[in-house]
Amino acid sequence: MADETAQTKVHPAVQQGIQYTLSSKEYAYVYQKLLRRLSVPAQSKLPSPARYAKLVETRGDFNAATVRVSIRAFLAVQAIFQIYDYVVAKLAARKGQRIFTVKVPYFKSAGFRFSLSAGLVLFFHRLLHRFLTRLRSNLLTRDAAPFRKRNPQISKLLTSRYAPAIGAGLAGYAFSLSPADDLRLTIAIYIATRIGEFGWEALEEDGWFKNRPWWFGSWMLMPPVFGQLLHAFLFDRDCFPPGFGNFIINYTPNYIPRKPSNFPANLTWPSTDTAVDGLANISRLHFPPYVSPILFPDQKRTLPSVLEAVAPITSSAHPLIDKMTCTLMHPSEPSCMKNNLVYYLKSIPRFARFFTIVFTLFALPRYQKFFQQPGTELNRLSRLILTTTISISASIGTSWGMICFFQNFLPRHVLPTKRWFWGGFVAGMPAFLMRETGRSQFLYSLRTSLLSLWKVGTKKGYWKPGKTGDVWMVVISLMFLNVINDYNATAVTSGLFRRGLTIARGDPDQAHQPNTTTKGSGEKRPNHP
């Protein structure tokens, strides 16, 4: 009893510091593991776990918990940036490269600003949601009837079921503290698309799409997505994700020919970017006819001036080729159909090896199911590899093949640049084969396309987004996420978003709420990211 009384004489600053750092359960764990090893005088200055729990319960832990989670969000994001910088530096050093970065003060660095914005979004979201929830409860009481009568419109707004949810979303404006760069835009697009997915789930569970056709699904995103990406790849490559372009070029060995081994060292062979720029220039020139220098050696100039950079490729083209685009894509093969067939024969085995490695790695965490049901799991994995291989190879092959198709069957002046979009649109159709397992890939492609489209529109002046356009995207997305959770909590099918929303609202009762929702769109949820 005397020991407990001694421990009550704790300095208020020490109590506040511990309360804003550790919860009662965390304090009990730390006390048992670490603090008991301290000397008796030092230990006597700290409250026991039971006393600490009473102090927290008496003073209320919500504000302290809000500060705790905000600080932890700040530290977590900061740690992610530090780890990323460390890994990038190590990989560059292993390749013998040096990364030159401009040193900026810590408080102006991207890592600090992103960390600060994440912590403040969480902080204000918790406070706003609690405040608006209590305000709504007070306005619904009998004592607030005079106020409701005098201010019917304001009362209707503040007493709405979704008032706390919508008001809490305003905390997203703290995201404006992060630097306005591609990373912030990418995060905003990711959040918006994921929450849009949850909204779709909520509507579908509510029976909005009961009578849709069997073929309807998320794969239908791919035709417009591929169309936009292919058009940007040709005409706005600075707005195109380089990873997509490198993937396409690396897996199309018989399109855009590489430098021959016997090519003279004193001459310059066009790069793949130069060759793709040549295709764009051909489109802008409305597909001029090709004059073979082999058949007409006396002509001094067989190419327009803007195409002279690709002359080393076109000058050696087969004499039977009479289409300018074909001389750039497959100069040694006069038959477009044969060249496309050769593409499939070469690319399908490469894609099969690539996706076998990728999906096998993703399947390793589920190794126990392979021991329990080896036949079923191997069949599922084989089907996933096969459908993905055929779909991706068909999409890339169709995107190249449609170039030759339009060149051969459309007049020169019909859709000279827009035909690239429609070629990509057709190339997105094979995604139908992945309709049951490819939803994550479809949404990733959609986010990539939206990021590219945003940059293209900004570059060409189609719209002039303000400095906080992506911030308002986050604000609106947070509002919708809260509304969806209040409307149908099981529609939030991501454990990460579900847990994050629980922390952001300070609602421990839903912290571990299981999600038993099945996929509402009729597609099987993939077992890989």
ZARO-896393 format. One record per residue (C-alpha): chain; residue in one letter; x, z, y. Coordinates in Angstrom, 2 decimals, always signed. Example, Ala and Ser with C-alpha at 12.3 -4.5 7.8 and 13.67 -1.06 7.14 Angstrom:
<sites>
  cadena  residuo        x        z        y
       A        a   +12.30    +7.80    -4.50
       A        s   +13.67    +7.14    -1.06
</sites>
This chain:
<sites>
  cadena  residuo        x        z        y
       A        m    +0.00    +0.00    +0.00
       A        a    +2.85    +0.82    +2.33
       A        d    +4.52    -2.43    +1.41
       A        e    +1.38    -4.37    +2.31
       A        t    +1.13    -2.50    +5.61
       A        a    +4.73    -3.33    +6.41
       A        q    +4.10    -6.95    +5.76
       A        t    +1.23    -7.03    +8.21
       A        k    +3.68    -6.50   +11.06
       A        v    +4.63   -10.16   +11.23
       A        h    +5.65   -11.77   +14.46
       A        p    +2.81   -14.04   +15.71
       A        a    +5.22   -16.94   +16.25
       A        v    +6.36   -16.71   +12.64
       A        q    +2.77   -16.67   +11.43
       A        q    +1.84   -19.68   +13.54
       A        g    +4.94   -21.57   +12.46
       A        i    +4.22   -21.01    +8.78
       A        q    +0.50   -21.76    +9.17
       A        y    +1.19   -25.09   +10.85
       A        t    +3.70   -25.95    +8.13
       A        l    +2.18   -24.77    +4.82
       A        s    -1.31   -24.22    +3.46
       A        s    -2.14   -21.02    +1.60
       A        k    -1.57   -22.63    -1.82
       A        e    +1.69   -24.21    -0.71
       A        y    +2.83   -20.93    +0.84
       A        a    +2.12   -19.08    -2.40
       A        y    +4.17   -21.63    -4.35
       A        v    +7.10   -21.49    -1.91
       A        y    +6.90   -17.69    -1.82
       A        q    +7.10   -17.44    -5.58
       A        k    +9.91   -19.98    -5.95
       A        l   +12.09   -19.34    -2.90
       A        l   +11.10   -16.47    -0.61
       A        r   +11.26   -13.82    -3.32
       A        r   +14.98   -14.43    -3.58
       A        l   +15.53   -13.31    +0.00
       A        s   +16.84    -9.89    +0.87
       A        v   +14.35    -7.03    +1.16
       A        p   +14.52    -6.78    +5.00
       A        a   +14.03   -10.53    +5.40
       A        q   +11.23   -10.59    +2.84
       A        s    +9.41    -7.75    +4.56
       A        k    +9.07    -9.86    +7.70
       A        l    +6.96   -12.43    +5.87
       A        p    +3.35   -11.91    +4.72
       A        s    +2.55   -11.85    +1.04
       A        p    +0.54   -14.80    -0.34
       A        a    -2.64   -12.71    -0.42
       A        r    -2.18   -11.55    +3.16
       A        y    -1.33   -15.08    +4.29
       A        a    -4.49   -16.44    +2.66
       A        k    -6.58   -13.83    +4.52
       A        l    -4.92   -14.72    +7.82
       A        v    -5.65   -18.39    +7.30
       A        e    -9.23   -17.68    +6.28
       A        t    -9.78   -15.43    +9.30
       A        r    -8.37   -17.79   +11.90
       A        g    -9.64   -20.97   +10.32
       A        d    -7.29   -23.53    +8.81
       A        f    -8.78   -26.79   +10.07
       A        n    -6.67   -27.19   +13.21
       A        a    -3.53   -26.09   +11.41
       A        a    -4.29   -28.45    +8.53
       A        t    -4.80   -31.28   +11.00
       A        v    -1.37   -30.67   +12.51
       A        r    +0.14   -30.38    +9.02
       A        v    -1.17   -33.68    +7.71
       A        s    -0.26   -35.45   +10.96
       A        i    +3.32   -34.23   +10.80
       A        r    +3.55   -35.20    +7.14
       A        a    +2.20   -38.68    +7.87
       A        f    +4.84   -39.03   +10.58
       A        l    +7.62   -37.94    +8.21
       A        a    +6.37   -40.13    +5.36
       A        v    +6.30   -43.30    +7.46
       A        q    +9.66   -42.41    +8.97
       A        a   +11.11   -41.99    +5.47
       A        i    +9.75   -45.39    +4.44
       A        f   +11.49   -47.05    +7.37
       A        q   +14.74   -45.23    +6.68
       A        i   +14.69   -46.18    +2.99
       A        y   +13.88   -49.79    +3.84
       A        d   +16.75   -50.04    +6.32
       A        y   +19.12   -48.46    +3.81
       A        v   +18.12   -50.83    +0.98
       A        v   +18.36   -53.91    +3.23
       A        a   +21.81   -52.86    +4.43
       A        k   +23.02   -52.26    +0.87
       A        l   +21.72   -55.61    -0.37
       A        a   +23.32   -57.40    +2.57
       A        a   +26.62   -55.63    +1.95
       A        r   +26.51   -56.61    -1.72
       A        k   +26.10   -60.26    -0.68
       A        g   +28.93   -59.95    +1.81
       A        q   +26.65   -60.30    +4.81
       A        r   +26.56   -58.22    +7.96
       A        i   +23.31   -57.34    +9.69
       A        f   +23.65   -57.35   +13.46
       A        t   +21.02   -55.18   +15.08
       A        v   +20.62   -54.14   +18.66
       A        k   +20.90   -50.38   +18.93
       A        v   +17.94   -48.83   +20.69
       A        p   +17.22   -45.17   +21.45
       A        y   +15.52   -43.34   +18.59
       A        f   +12.35   -42.70   +20.58
       A        k   +12.02   -46.44   +21.26
       A        s   +12.79   -47.58   +17.73
       A        a   +10.18   -49.30   +15.58
       A        g   +10.39   -46.60   +12.91
       A        f    +9.65   -43.78   +15.34
       A        r    +6.82   -45.63   +17.09
       A        f    +5.10   -46.62   +13.83
       A        s    +5.51   -43.07   +12.51
       A        l    +4.13   -41.58   +15.71
       A        s    +1.13   -43.93   +15.71
       A        a    +0.33   -43.11   +12.06
       A        g    +0.47   -39.37   +12.74
       A        l    -1.69   -39.62   +15.87
       A        v    -4.29   -41.86   +14.20
       A        l    -4.69   -39.23   +11.49
       A        f    -4.72   -36.38   +14.03
       A        f    -7.39   -37.85   +16.34
       A        h    -9.49   -39.13   +13.45
       A        r    -9.85   -35.63   +12.01
       A        l   -10.63   -34.06   +15.37
       A        l   -13.12   -36.75   +16.44
       A        h   -14.96   -36.71   +13.12
       A        r   -15.27   -32.92   +13.09
       A        f   -16.31   -32.77   +16.74
       A        l   -18.96   -35.49   +16.41
       A        t   -20.27   -34.02   +13.16
       A        r   -20.76   -30.61   +14.79
       A        l   -22.24   -32.20   +17.91
       A        r   -24.76   -34.11   +15.81
       A        s   -25.72   -30.92   +13.94
       A        n   -26.25   -29.05   +17.20
       A        l   -28.34   -31.84   +18.71
       A        l   -30.61   -31.84   +15.69
       A        t   -31.49   -28.17   +16.09
       A        r   -34.74   -26.92   +17.65
       A        d   -32.87   -25.50   +20.65
       A        a   -31.65   -29.01   +21.60
       A        a   -35.19   -30.45   +21.77
       A        p   -35.28   -30.41   +25.61
       A        f   -32.03   -32.35   +25.76
       A        r   -33.31   -34.92   +23.26
       A        k   -36.48   -35.31   +25.29
       A        r   -34.62   -35.83   +28.58
       A        n   -32.03   -38.21   +27.09
       A        p   -33.72   -40.14   +24.29
       A        q   -31.24   -43.03   +24.13
       A        i   -28.12   -40.85   +24.14
       A        s   -29.70   -38.48   +21.66
       A        k   -30.58   -41.34   +19.33
       A        l   -27.00   -42.54   +19.51
       A        l   -25.34   -39.17   +18.93
       A        t   -27.72   -38.02   +16.20
       A        s   -27.37   -41.18   +14.16
       A        r   -26.18   -40.71   +10.62
       A        y   -23.19   -42.93   +11.34
       A        a   -22.28   -41.52   +14.77
       A        p   -19.34   -39.39   +13.49
       A        a   -18.09   -42.29   +11.37
       A        i   -18.11   -44.80   +14.21
       A        g   -16.73   -42.34   +16.76
       A        a   -13.87   -41.30   +14.47
       A        g   -12.79   -44.93   +14.23
       A        l   -11.75   -44.81   +17.88
       A        a    -8.69   -42.91   +16.68
       A        g    -7.34   -46.27   +15.57
       A        y    -6.49   -47.04   +19.18
       A        a    -3.44   -44.76   +18.74
       A        f    -2.08   -47.64   +16.64
       A        s    -1.23   -49.30   +19.97
       A        l    +1.82   -47.02   +20.21
       A        s    +3.51   -49.08   +17.49
       A        p    +5.48   -52.15   +18.60
       A        a    +3.40   -55.33   +18.93
       A        d    +5.17   -57.47   +16.35
       A        d    +4.47   -59.24   +13.07
       A        l    +4.51   -55.98   +11.12
       A        r    +1.71   -54.47   +13.21
       A        l    -0.35   -57.65   +12.87
       A        t    +0.28   -57.74    +9.12
       A        i    -0.86   -54.12    +8.73
       A        a    -3.98   -54.79   +10.82
       A        i    -4.91   -57.85    +8.73
       A        y    -4.31   -55.95    +5.49
       A        i    -6.54   -53.07    +6.57
       A        a    -9.28   -55.43    +7.79
       A        t    -9.35   -57.51    +4.59
       A        r    -9.33   -54.49    +2.31
       A        i   -12.18   -52.84    +4.19
       A        g   -14.05   -56.15    +4.18
       A        e   -13.70   -56.09    +0.41
       A        f   -15.20   -52.59    +0.29
       A        g   -18.09   -53.78    +2.46
       A        w   -18.74   -56.60    +0.02
       A        e   -18.77   -54.11    -2.85
       A        a   -21.27   -51.90    -1.01
       A        l   -23.63   -54.79    -0.30
       A        e   -23.36   -56.08    -3.83
       A        e   -24.12   -52.70    -5.35
       A        d   -27.15   -52.62    -3.09
       A        g   -28.41   -55.82    -4.72
       A        w   -27.71   -58.34    -1.96
       A        f   -26.17   -60.96    -4.26
       A        k   -28.10   -60.54    -7.47
       A        n   -29.11   -64.19    -7.85
       A        r   -25.82   -65.88    -7.00
       A        p   -24.50   -68.68    -9.28
       A        w   -22.17   -67.75   -12.15
       A        w   -19.28   -69.67   -10.58
       A        f   -19.51   -67.84    -7.26
       A        g   -16.56   -65.53    -6.60
       A        s   -13.44   -64.72    -4.62
       A        w   -11.66   -67.81    -5.95
       A        m   -13.67   -69.80    -3.37
       A        l   -11.36   -68.39    -0.70
       A        m    -8.50   -70.49    -1.99
       A        p    -9.55   -74.04    -0.94
       A        p    -9.68   -73.25    +2.82
       A        v    -6.67   -70.94    +2.48
       A        f    -4.55   -73.61    +0.80
       A        g    -5.77   -76.18    +3.31
       A        q    -4.71   -74.06    +6.26
       A        l    -1.35   -73.16    +4.70
       A        l    -0.48   -76.75    +3.79
       A        h    -1.36   -77.97    +7.28
       A        a    +0.75   -75.20    +8.84
       A        f    +3.60   -75.99    +6.43
       A        l    +3.76   -79.52    +7.82
       A        f    +3.01   -79.08   +11.50
       A        d    +3.62   -75.42   +12.41
       A        r    +6.36   -74.18   +10.13
       A        d    +7.37   -71.49   +12.60
       A        c    +3.91   -69.99   +11.93
       A        f    +4.19   -70.43    +8.16
       A        p    +5.44   -67.65    +5.83
       A        p    +8.91   -68.74    +4.66
       A        g    +8.43   -67.18    +1.24
       A        f    +5.54   -69.55    +0.48
       A        g    +7.56   -72.58    +1.55
       A        n   +10.60   -71.62    -0.50
       A        f    +8.43   -70.99    -3.55
       A        i    +6.77   -74.40    -3.27
       A        i   +10.04   -76.28    -2.75
       A        n   +11.88   -74.45    -5.53
       A        y    +9.15   -75.20    -8.07
       A        t    +8.74   -78.90    -7.21
       A        p   +12.00   -80.35    -8.50
       A        n   +10.88   -84.01    -8.39
       A        y    +9.39   -83.88    -4.88
       A        i   +11.61   -83.84    -1.76
       A        p   +14.80   -85.01    -3.52
       A        r   +17.92   -82.90    -3.29
       A        k   +21.36   -84.11    -2.34
       A        p   +22.85   -86.30    -5.12
       A        s   +26.13   -85.24    -6.65
       A        n   +27.76   -88.58    -5.74
       A        f   +26.65   -88.53    -2.10
       A        p   +29.61   -89.04    +0.31
       A        a   +30.89   -85.76    +1.67
       A        n   +31.37   -87.17    +5.17
       A        l   +27.65   -87.94    +5.53
       A        t   +24.78   -85.54    +6.16
       A        w   +21.96   -85.26    +3.65
       A        p   +18.61   -84.19    +5.14
       A        s   +17.55   -80.64    +4.40
       A        t   +14.16   -79.87    +2.91
       A        d   +12.90   -78.79    +6.34
       A        t   +14.05   -82.09    +7.81
       A        a   +12.28   -84.00    +5.02
       A        v    +9.06   -82.05    +5.57
       A        d    +9.35   -82.69    +9.32
       A        g    +9.65   -86.36    +8.43
       A        l    +6.32   -86.21    +6.59
       A        a    +4.73   -84.62    +9.66
       A        n    +6.17   -87.33   +11.91
       A        i    +4.87   -90.03    +9.57
       A        s    +1.39   -88.53    +9.96
       A        r    +1.68   -88.44   +13.74
       A        l    +2.69   -92.11   +13.69
       A        h    -0.42   -92.93   +11.59
       A        f    +1.57   -93.82    +8.49
       A        p    +3.57   -96.88    +9.56
       A        p    +4.36   -99.45    +6.85
       A        y    +7.66   -99.12    +5.05
       A        v   +10.23  -101.91    +5.35
       A        s   +12.79  -101.67    +2.57
       A        p   +16.38  -102.22    +3.76
       A        i   +17.16  -103.39    +0.25
       A        l   +14.68  -106.27    +0.48
       A        f   +15.36  -106.97    +4.16
       A        p   +19.05  -106.22    +4.75
       A        d   +19.14  -108.34    +7.91
       A        q   +16.80  -106.06    +9.81
       A        k   +18.82  -103.64   +11.89
       A        r   +16.03  -101.11   +12.30
       A        t   +13.56  -100.39    +9.52
       A        l   +12.56   -96.87   +10.61
       A        p   +11.07   -95.46   +13.82
       A        s   +13.51   -93.40   +15.86
       A        v   +11.85   -90.08   +14.99
       A        l   +12.46   -90.79   +11.29
       A        e   +16.14   -91.66   +11.47
       A        a   +17.06   -88.15   +10.32
       A        v   +15.58   -88.90    +6.86
       A        a   +17.23   -92.34    +6.57
       A        p   +19.62   -91.23    +3.78
       A        i   +16.55   -90.59    +1.58
       A        t   +14.41   -93.58    +2.51
       A        s   +17.22   -96.16    +2.60
       A        s   +17.78   -95.85    -1.13
       A        a   +14.07   -95.91    -2.06
       A        h   +12.88   -98.19    -4.83
       A        p   +12.01  -101.67    -3.47
       A        l    +8.55  -101.55    -5.06
       A        i    +7.52   -98.59    -2.88
       A        d    +5.56   -99.72    +0.17
       A        k    +4.25   -96.36    +1.42
       A        m    +6.36   -94.36    +3.87
       A        t    +5.42   -90.93    +2.47
       A        c    +6.37   -91.99    -1.06
       A        t    +9.87   -92.96    +0.06
       A        l   +10.41   -89.36    +1.18
       A        m    +8.79   -87.54    -1.73
       A        h    +9.84   -89.62    -4.74
       A        p   +12.15   -92.46    -3.60
       A        s   +13.44   -93.30    -7.07
       A        e   +10.01   -93.52    -8.77
       A        p    +7.59   -96.24    -7.57
       A        s    +4.62   -94.83    -9.52
       A        c    +2.92   -91.85    -7.84
       A        m    +0.98   -90.98   -10.97
       A        k    +4.04   -91.02   -13.20
       A        n    +5.96   -88.86   -10.75
       A        n    +3.11   -86.35   -10.67
       A        l    +3.03   -86.27   -14.46
       A        v    +6.77   -85.62   -14.56
       A        y    +6.22   -82.75   -12.14
       A        y    +3.85   -81.05   -14.59
       A        l    +6.23   -81.58   -17.50
       A        k    +9.05   -79.94   -15.55
       A        s    +7.20   -77.20   -13.68
       A        i    +4.85   -75.75   -16.31
       A        p    +7.67   -74.35   -18.52
       A        r    +9.36   -72.85   -15.43
       A        f    +6.14   -71.26   -14.25
       A        a    +5.44   -69.95   -17.75
       A        r    +8.84   -68.24   -17.92
       A        f    +8.44   -66.80   -14.42
       A        f    +4.95   -65.36   -14.96
       A        t    +5.85   -64.08   -18.43
       A        i    +8.59   -61.94   -16.88
       A        v    +6.43   -60.80   -13.96
       A        f    +3.31   -59.86   -15.93
       A        t    +5.32   -58.24   -18.72
       A        l    +6.95   -55.94   -16.16
       A        f    +3.54   -55.09   -14.72
       A        a    +2.25   -54.36   -18.23
       A        l    +5.01   -51.84   -19.05
       A        p    +3.10   -48.83   -17.61
       A        r    +0.31   -49.65   -20.07
       A        y    +2.60   -49.66   -23.12
       A        q    +0.47   -47.07   -24.94
       A        k    -2.46   -49.48   -25.08
       A        f    -0.17   -52.07   -26.70
       A        f    +0.52   -49.62   -29.51
       A        q    -3.15   -48.69   -29.85
       A        q    -4.59   -52.25   -29.65
       A        p    -1.67   -54.69   -29.94
       A        g    -3.80   -57.74   -30.73
       A        t    -6.23   -57.24   -27.85
       A        e    -3.54   -56.46   -25.30
       A        l    -1.28   -59.34   -26.31
       A        n    -4.23   -61.71   -26.17
       A        r    -5.12   -60.43   -22.68
       A        l    -1.51   -60.78   -21.48
       A        s    -1.13   -64.26   -22.99
       A        r    -4.38   -65.42   -21.42
       A        l    -3.33   -64.04   -18.04
       A        i    +0.04   -65.84   -18.21
       A        l    -1.55   -69.10   -19.36
       A        t    -4.32   -69.23   -16.76
       A        t    -1.98   -68.27   -13.92
       A        t    +0.62   -70.83   -14.98
       A        i    -1.90   -73.67   -15.20
       A        s    -3.66   -72.69   -11.97
       A        i    -0.53   -72.35    -9.82
       A        s    +1.17   -75.46   -11.20
       A        a    -2.05   -77.45   -10.78
       A        s    -2.48   -76.25    -7.19
       A        i    +1.05   -77.21    -6.15
       A        g    +0.95   -80.49    -8.06
       A        t    -2.42   -81.40    -6.55
       A        s    -1.21   -80.63    -3.02
       A        w    +1.66   -83.12    -3.45
       A        g    -0.45   -85.61    -5.38
       A        m    -3.17   -85.71    -2.72
       A        i    -0.59   -86.92    -0.19
       A        c    +0.00   -90.04    -2.26
       A        f    -3.72   -90.36    -3.01
       A        f    -4.73   -90.38    +0.66
       A        q    -1.85   -92.70    +1.55
       A        n    -3.05   -95.22    -1.05
       A        f    -6.81   -95.01    -0.58
       A        l    -7.42   -94.06    +3.05
       A        p    -6.85   -96.37    +6.02
       A        r    -3.84   -95.50    +8.14
       A        h    -5.77   -94.22   +11.14
       A        v    -8.34   -92.12    +9.25
       A        l    -7.58   -88.39    +9.49
       A        p    -3.83   -88.93    +9.97
       A        t    -3.05   -85.20   +10.32
       A        k    -6.26   -83.54    +9.12
       A        r    -5.90   -85.10    +5.67
       A        w    -3.26   -82.49    +4.93
       A        f    -5.86   -79.77    +5.28
       A        w    -8.25   -81.57    +2.96
       A        g    -5.46   -82.19    +0.48
       A        g    -4.76   -78.47    +0.44
       A        f    -8.49   -77.80    +0.14
       A        v    -8.62   -79.82    -3.07
       A        a    -5.42   -78.11    -4.24
       A        g    -7.17   -74.75    -4.01
       A        m    -9.81   -75.75    -6.56
       A        p    -7.72   -74.88    -9.66
       A        a    -7.98   -71.23    -8.59
       A        f   -11.30   -71.40   -10.48
       A        l    -9.26   -70.87   -13.65
       A        m    -8.15   -67.46   -12.35
       A        r   -11.60   -66.38   -11.18
       A        e   -11.70   -63.39   -13.56
       A        t    -8.20   -61.99   -13.01
       A        g    -6.84   -63.42    -9.76
       A        r    -8.69   -61.48    -7.10
       A        s    -5.59   -59.64    -5.86
       A        q    -3.70   -62.95    -5.57
       A        f    -6.61   -64.53    -3.70
       A        l    -6.78   -61.69    -1.20
       A        y    -3.01   -61.77    -0.71
       A        s    -3.19   -65.49    +0.00
       A        l    -6.08   -64.88    +2.40
       A        r    -4.05   -62.31    +4.35
       A        t    -1.10   -64.70    +4.49
       A        s    -3.34   -67.50    +5.76
       A        l    -4.97   -65.28    +8.40
       A        l    -1.55   -64.24    +9.68
       A        s    -0.46   -67.87    +9.86
       A        l    -3.74   -68.95   +11.48
       A        w    -3.43   -66.20   +14.11
       A        k    +0.05   -67.44   +15.04
       A        v    -1.00   -71.09   +15.09
       A        g    -3.98   -70.36   +17.33
       A        t    -1.83   -68.31   +19.69
       A        k    +0.88   -70.98   +19.77
       A        k    -1.54   -73.81   +20.57
       A        g    -3.63   -71.80   +23.01
       A        y    -6.83   -71.84   +20.98
       A        w    -7.20   -68.19   +21.90
       A        k    -5.28   -65.73   +23.99
       A        p    -5.34   -62.43   +22.13
       A        g    -4.53   -59.44   +24.27
       A        k    -1.69   -57.10   +23.57
       A        t    -4.08   -54.85   +21.65
       A        g    -6.11   -57.48   +19.79
       A        d    -4.73   -56.34   +16.44
       A        v    -5.27   -52.71   +17.49
       A        w    -8.98   -53.32   +18.02
       A        m    -9.02   -54.91   +14.59
       A        v    -7.81   -51.60   +13.19
       A        v   -10.33   -49.64   +15.30
       A        i   -13.27   -51.71   +14.06
       A        s   -11.97   -51.57   +10.49
       A        l   -11.76   -47.77   +10.59
       A        m   -15.32   -47.61   +11.89
       A        f   -16.53   -49.81    +9.04
       A        l   -14.56   -47.82    +6.48
       A        n   -16.24   -44.59    +7.57
       A        v   -19.67   -46.23    +7.61
       A        i   -19.14   -47.73    +4.15
       A        n   -18.06   -44.36    +2.82
       A        d   -21.19   -42.69    +4.22
       A        y   -23.41   -45.53    +2.99
       A        n   -21.95   -45.75    -0.52
       A        a   -18.75   -43.80    -1.23
       A        t   -18.21   -45.49    -4.59
       A        a   -17.79   -48.85    -2.83
       A        v   -14.35   -47.72    -1.62
       A        t   -12.69   -48.83    -4.84
       A        s    -9.08   -48.22    -3.78
       A        g    -7.69   -44.82    -4.68
       A        l    -5.23   -45.05    -1.80
       A        f    -7.95   -45.70    +0.80
       A        r   -10.24   -43.11    -0.78
       A        r    -7.58   -40.41    -0.66
       A        g    -6.46   -41.43    +2.82
       A        l   -10.02   -41.29    +4.16
       A        t   -10.53   -37.88    +2.60
       A        i    -7.43   -36.58    +4.38
       A        a    -8.37   -38.32    +7.63
       A        r   -11.80   -36.67    +7.62
       A        g   -10.59   -33.27    +6.44
       A        d   -13.12   -33.17    +3.61
       A        p   -11.52   -31.40    +0.63
       A        d   -14.69   -31.64    -1.43
       A        q   -14.12   -35.39    -1.91
       A        a   -10.35   -35.24    -2.25
       A        h   -10.43   -35.95    -5.96
       A        q   -13.80   -37.65    -6.24
       A        p   -13.60   -40.03    -9.21
       A        n   -14.59   -43.60    -8.70
       A        t   -16.68   -44.95   -11.53
       A        t   -17.60   -48.16    -9.78
       A        t   -17.28   -51.36   -11.73
       A        k   -16.34   -54.49    -9.92
       A        g   -19.44   -55.66    -8.16
       A        s   -18.49   -59.30    -7.77
       A        g   -18.68   -59.96   -11.47
       A        e   -14.92   -60.48   -11.77
       A        k   -12.61   -58.43   -13.91
       A        r   -10.38   -56.21   -11.81
       A        p    -6.77   -57.18   -12.59
       A        n    -4.36   -54.66   -14.04
       A        h    -1.54   -55.81   -11.78
       A        p    -1.11   -55.72    -7.99
</sites>
